[in-house]
Amino acid sequence: MAEVVLFHHALGRTTGVDAFAEALRSAGQGVVVPDLFDGRRFETVEAGVAYAEGVGFGTIADRGEGAASGLAAGFAVIGMSLGNVPTMKLAQNDGRVGGAVLLHGGLPLGFFGDGWPEGLPLQAHTNRDDDWGDLDVLEDLKSTIGDAMDLFVYEGATHLFTDASTEDHDPRAAGLVLERVLDLLAVL
């Protein structure tokens, strides 16, 4: 069993985020889902991103670090879209992280540091035609990180396709994501 910190996307901690966490728990994982927005939820990604910009991405990343502060070495971090901010910061700067997953986009390495920790496994999942999905950023990460990263690109244009509470939800792709994430967690 891996300990996992799952960071929500720009809509906030939705029932779909909690359902994804519950699916991980049902497979035997220990999952923490911090609320980076202090209980706020938003109707659109744009509104959630505007809130995060107002609070500051540094503050969002710090909240994520705080949520992971008591975990033992080897825990995994999973970010959903905006949740990739604390995911990347922790993965690049906290030597206790055993694996990372980026859902629905990513950040360039230079955002929180110049390099990727040697041997730290990373998965990234995005839809090919998602305007928010950062496919170009993820492809650059893959070319830099190499074999430590698995990049999974799904055929679609929706953004939050793993969140069952959104109109973006794609059950087939979400099922593949869950299966692949569990494969990674099994080796941590």
C-alpha positions in Angstrom: 0.0 0.0 0.0 1.2 3.5 -0.9 0.4 6.6 0.9 -1.0 9.1 -1.6 -1.7 12.9 -1.5 -4.3 13.8 -4.1 -4.4 17.5 -5.0 -7.7 18.8 -6.5 -8.2 20.9 -9.6 -9.4 24.4 -10.1 -13.0 23.6 -9.4 -12.1 22.7 -5.9 -12.6 19.5 -3.9 -15.5 18.2 -5.9 -17.4 14.9 -5.4 -15.6 13.6 -8.4 -12.2 14.3 -6.8 -13.4 12.5 -3.7 -14.7 9.6 -5.9 -11.3 9.2 -7.5 -9.7 9.1 -4.1 -12.2 6.5 -3.0 -11.4 4.4 -6.0 -7.7 4.5 -4.9 -8.7 3.6 -1.3 -10.8 0.7 -2.6 -7.7 -0.7 -4.2 -5.9 -0.6 -0.9 -4.1 2.8 -1.0 -4.0 5.3 1.8 -5.2 8.6 0.4 -5.2 12.2 1.8 -7.2 14.8 -0.1 -6.3 18.3 1.2 -8.6 21.2 0.4 -6.3 23.8 -1.2 -9.1 26.3 -1.5 -10.4 26.3 2.1 -13.8 24.8 1.1 -14.4 27.0 -2.0 -15.7 25.5 -5.2 -16.0 27.1 -8.6 -18.3 26.5 -11.5 -15.5 27.0 -14.1 -11.9 26.3 -14.4 -11.3 30.0 -15.3 -12.9 31.1 -12.0 -10.8 28.6 -10.0 -7.6 29.6 -11.7 -8.5 33.3 -11.0 -8.9 32.5 -7.3 -5.6 30.6 -7.2 -3.9 33.5 -9.0 -5.4 35.9 -6.4 -4.2 33.7 -3.5 -0.9 33.1 -5.2 0.4 29.8 -6.7 3.1 29.9 -4.1 0.5 29.8 -1.4 -1.3 26.9 -3.1 2.0 25.0 -3.3 2.7 25.8 0.4 -0.7 24.4 1.4 0.1 21.2 -0.5 3.5 20.9 1.3 1.7 21.4 4.6 -0.7 18.5 3.8 2.3 16.2 3.1 4.4 17.3 6.1 3.6 14.3 8.3 3.9 11.6 5.8 6.7 9.0 5.8 9.2 8.7 3.0 7.9 6.9 -0.2 4.5 8.6 -0.5 3.1 9.5 -3.9 1.7 12.8 -5.1 -1.1 13.1 -7.6 -2.2 16.4 -9.0 -5.4 17.1 -11.0 -4.7 20.1 -13.3 -4.1 23.0 -10.8 -3.2 20.4 -8.3 -0.1 19.8 -10.3 1.4 23.0 -8.7 1.9 21.3 -5.3 2.6 18.0 -7.0 5.5 19.4 -9.0 6.9 21.4 -6.1 6.9 18.3 -3.8 8.2 15.9 -6.4 11.1 18.2 -7.3 12.0 19.4 -3.9 11.0 16.9 -1.2 13.2 13.8 -1.2 10.5 11.8 0.6 8.3 11.6 -2.5 8.4 8.1 -4.1 6.4 8.8 -7.2 4.3 11.5 -8.9 1.3 11.6 -11.3 0.2 14.7 -13.3 -3.4 14.6 -14.5 -4.8 17.0 -17.0 -1.6 19.0 -17.6 1.7 19.9 -16.1 4.3 22.5 -15.4 7.7 23.0 -16.9 10.6 21.9 -14.8 11.9 25.5 -14.3 8.7 26.4 -12.3 10.1 24.9 -9.0 13.6 23.8 -9.9 15.8 23.0 -12.9 15.9 19.2 -12.7 14.0 16.1 -11.9 15.1 13.8 -9.1 17.0 10.9 -10.6 14.9 7.7 -10.8 11.7 9.4 -9.4 8.9 7.8 -11.4 6.4 10.2 -13.1 3.2 9.5 -14.9 1.4 12.2 -16.9 -2.1 11.8 -18.4 -3.8 14.3 -20.7 -6.2 14.6 -23.6 -4.6 15.3 -27.0 -6.9 18.2 -27.9 -7.4 19.7 -24.4 -6.7 23.4 -24.5 -5.7 23.3 -20.8 -3.9 20.0 -21.0 -0.4 21.3 -21.7 0.6 18.5 -24.1 3.6 20.5 -25.3 4.8 21.0 -21.7 4.4 17.3 -21.0 6.2 16.3 -24.2 9.1 18.6 -23.1 9.1 16.9 -19.7 9.3 13.5 -21.3 12.2 14.5 -23.5 14.1 15.8 -20.5 13.2 13.2 -17.9 13.3 10.2 -20.3 12.6 6.7 -19.1 11.5 7.8 -15.6 8.4 9.3 -17.1 5.4 7.6 -18.8 3.3 10.0 -20.8 -0.3 8.8 -21.6 -2.2 10.8 -24.2 -5.9 10.1 -24.6 -8.1 10.9 -27.7 -10.3 13.7 -26.5 -10.7 17.5 -26.0 -12.2 17.6 -22.5 -10.1 18.8 -19.6 -11.2 17.2 -16.3 -12.0 13.8 -17.7 -11.2 11.8 -14.6 -13.7 13.8 -12.5 -17.1 12.0 -12.6 -18.9 15.1 -11.3 -18.0 17.2 -14.3 -19.4 17.3 -17.9 -15.8 16.6 -19.0 -15.9 13.1 -17.5 -14.9 10.3 -19.9 -15.5 6.9 -18.1 -13.3 4.9 -20.5 -10.3 7.2 -20.3 -10.8 7.7 -16.5 -10.7 3.9 -16.0 -7.5 3.6 -17.9 -6.0 6.4 -15.8 -7.0 4.7 -12.6 -5.6 1.4 -13.8 -2.2 3.0 -14.8 -2.0 5.0 -11.6 -2.6 1.8 -9.6 0.2 0.1 -11.6 2.6 2.8 -10.6 1.5 2.8 -6.9 2.0 -1.0 -6.8 5.7 -0.6 -7.4 6.3 2.1 -4.8 
